[in-house]
Amino acid sequence: MEECTHPQEVDGEVRVDRQLLYPVDTSPPLPSLLINGLQQAFQVITGSLPAAVLIASLTGAGEEYGMRAELLSLCLFTSGVATLLQICVGCRLPVIEGPAGTILVGIVVIVSDPKLTDASLRESRPGNDTTIVPWKMRMTEIQGNLMLASGVQFLLGVSGTLGFLIRFIGPLTLAPCVTVLGVTLCRYMIPLCEQHWGIASLTTFLSILFAVFLVNVKIPFLTLNHRKCSVTRYPLFQLNAIILAVAVSWLTCHVLTMTNTLPSNSTIYGHMARTDVRMRVLYDAPWIFLPSPFPYGLPTISSTGSTAMITVILVAIIEMPGNYSAISRVVQLPHLPAHAINRGVAVNGVTGVISGMLGGVMSSMTYVQSLGVVAVTKVASRRVFVTAALILMVGGVVGKVGAVFTIIPDPVVGGVNLVAMSTVTAVGVSMLKSVDLSSPRNLLILGIAVSLGLLLPDWMAANKDLIKTGSKGFDQVLTVLLSNPMFVSSLFGCVLDNLAAGTLEERGMTKQDDAGPYDNHVTKHDPYRLPYVTRFIERLHCCSFFPLSPTFDKEPTCWRCDRRRLNMNLVE
């Protein structure tokens, strides 16, 4: 078996033998390891600050800047823990985990409960106690319901439910989901870009320049090998395209801030491009922050809150197969087996419980934004993502470290992420390569799934109060589900693909194992086996019945579906 390929130095020049510069089992040199890890961690850092600010605002602690800093530190720390667990014992893909935006929907439902208003909370206390802190009581409510919902997610992973359902999910389910996800994420970047289109355009231009046009430009560096000085040509722009684009644009904003070219008045266009807008966050962030269990008190649970949280957790679970499939394609690994998906779901449940216990109140999800960074830099090494996890954990404990990155201007964040999100959309389109696109059946399913996935959530956003079934709880569940673009596109794609008559070849189901350019050059071993323990698990026959085991092969079957598949294969 051939060894894993990676950049090699030949005649003083770094040459690449494969599409990826650093596949999953290889490791870049230490400086490149740190820089690429920082590029991945940047995705979570820029997403954690808005989450912390929104949670503080929703719970009524918007003016508590110390609480914002604590939430930011908790988001970074728990994201680092979630990333590390996913890579080591979860799905085993090189992924980055960050705060799940869908959880905010559940939080909105919880804090909207009439019994959690300031007046109701004070009246519920003996003697109408006025010393209570309402926002802390809301936080305990969110904590309890998040932990309950995450526990349900863990049970779904351990039971192997999603691993069983994956057999019904083909390219016509995954491709619309990932494509709509990419377009939706691009939409989220527009409000950031429009703070200053000039800076955002500069950042986007630099990202494209470094990643596309300067990709083959190698910078000479002096190196010392065997006590001899030599010149090595290093692909600086390709490996560090994102961080270079951010650095140049950030420096430009700093110069424009120091010269007062950008307006200091917050009501004037361009103010958010200044580098001193969020200096308050940096000042308020603690030097050392040690997370502790239940910082706001013992968690509480309500029927409304638990229903909302379980619903949004289920929506996040439904998105996971599409996210995992997109990541495995980009990092050139085969499709995930059922046991890896089950472990991914279970680990997310565990990290959700940890987050709720520590007061972070944010479940974790796989950030497909990292696909854009991998597509640009061609670095998919697991060690890079482990480094990113450690950076996030350090940034959570040492508050000033994480807060430094929050002062990056919004237009810079929007511009660089616009490139990354566009790559996610392209990955979704590429998933259709095994599907027969000359089939009217497939074109109809694809068109309906993508169109409704983009349009129905927009309609729901403008007509939130039109769903009235007579049950307030059920209305909230339907509103949450139909407002999620990925759920809508996956639902219509999966249902229509499995109900409408079509051969496996026409649906692209027979070529799924070949959908990614996987070979022995990418990794020498099964990329989804658990490190160190798989050899012992293989000796225990009983482990083949456990859905989280790498030897799991006893998943439940549907005899009607198996018979239908057999008949289709005979027809073919």
C-alpha positions, 0 to 999 in steps of 0.5 A: 500500500502506498504512503499518503502523499503530501507536498514534497520538496524537489529541486528546491520547490514544493510540489504537489502530487495530489489535489489536496496539499495535506490530506486527512492523515498528514500534517503540515509543518508547525508554522503552517499548522498554526496558521491553517488552524487559525484560519479554521478557528476564525470561522467560529470566532466570527460566528460566536460574537453575534450569538453571544450578543443575541443571547444576552439581548434576548434574555434581557442582559443586553447591557451586561457587557461582562455577561456578553464576554462570558458567553463569548468565552463559553461559545469558544470553549465549548466549540473547541471541545465539540470539535475535538470530540468529533474529530477524535471519537465522533464522525472522525471527519476534519470538521469545525464545530460552532454555535448552532444558529437554529438554537436561537429559534428555540431560545426566542420561543422560551423567552417569549413565554408569558411566565418568564416576563420580569413581572411574572418572575417576581410575582412567582417569588414569595413576598414578591421578591424584588432582589431576583435577577430575571435574566438569570432565571431565563438562562436557567430555563434555557439551560434545562431545556437545551440539556433535555433536547441534547439528551434526546439527540444523544439517545437518537445517536446511540440508537442508530436512528439516523444511520438507519434512515441514511439509506433513504437519503440520496443525491437528490436529497443531499444536493438541494440541501447543501445548495440551499444551505450555501445560498442561505449562508451567502444571504447572511453575509450580505448584511455584513458586506453592506456595512461598507461595500468597498472593504467587503469587495476588497476582501473578496477580491483578495481572497479570489486573487490569492486562491485562484490567480496566485495559487501557483506562485511560490515564494522562495524561503531560506531553509536549513537542511543537514547544516546546509542552507538552501532555497525552498519555494513555498505556496504561500498564497494558496495555503494562507489565502484566507488569513492573508486576505483578512490581514490586508483588509484589516490593516486597511481598515485600521489605517482608515480608522487612524486617519479618520477617513471612516466616519466615527458617527455610528449613524453614518454609512461605513462606521462599522468598517472601523477597527475600534467599534468593538473595543469595549468587548476587548476591554470587558473580556476577562484575562482568565475565565474558568467555566463552572457548572450551573453558573446561573442556578439549577436548570429548569424545564418547561413543556413549551421550552422543551418542545421548541428545543427538541424541534430545533435539535431535530432540524439540526440532526436532519441537516447532518447527513448533507453536511457530512456528505459535503465535507467527505466529498471536499476532503476526498473521503468515502461516504460516511458509514452508519456508525460514523453518523451515529457517533456524530449525532451522539457526540453533538448531544453530549456537547450540547449537554456540556454547553447547557451545564456550563451556561453556554446555552448553545448546542454545536453544529458542523460549520460547513463554512470550513469547506470554503477554507479547505477548498481554497487552501487544499489543507484537510489535515485532521491535525489542523482542525485539532489545532483549531479546536485547541485555539478555540479552547485557549481563546475561551479560557484566556478571554482576551485572546478570543476577544481580539478577533471580535474587533475585526470589522464586519465588512471584512468578515462578510467579504471573506465568508462570502467566498467560502459560502459560495464554495459550499453552494458549488459543492452542493451542485457537484453532488449531482454528478452521479444523477441522471439529469436528463430524466424529467423525474429528477429535474422536477424533484430537484427544481421543487426541492431547491425552489421551495427550500429558498422561497417557503422560508422567506414566505414564513418569515413574512407570515409568521402568524398565519399558521393556526391549527388550534394548538399553540405548541404545534403551531410553533413546531410547524413555524420552526420547521418550515422556516428552515431552508435546509429542512424544507429542501431535504423534506421535499427532495427525500419524500419525492425521491423515495416515492416517485418511481425511478431506478437506482442508477437514475437516482444516482444511488448506485454510484454513491460509494464513488462520489468522492475521489477516495483512494489509498493516496488520501489515507492508508486506513479506514478514515472512520475507525476509532483510534487505538481501540478499534483493534480491540473492538473487532475481537468482541463480536457483541460490538457489531450490534452496537450502533456506535461501534466501528464494526456495527453491521446489524442495523435494522432493515425494512423488508419492503424497501429491500424487496423493492431495491432487489426488484429494481436491480433485477429490472436493470 
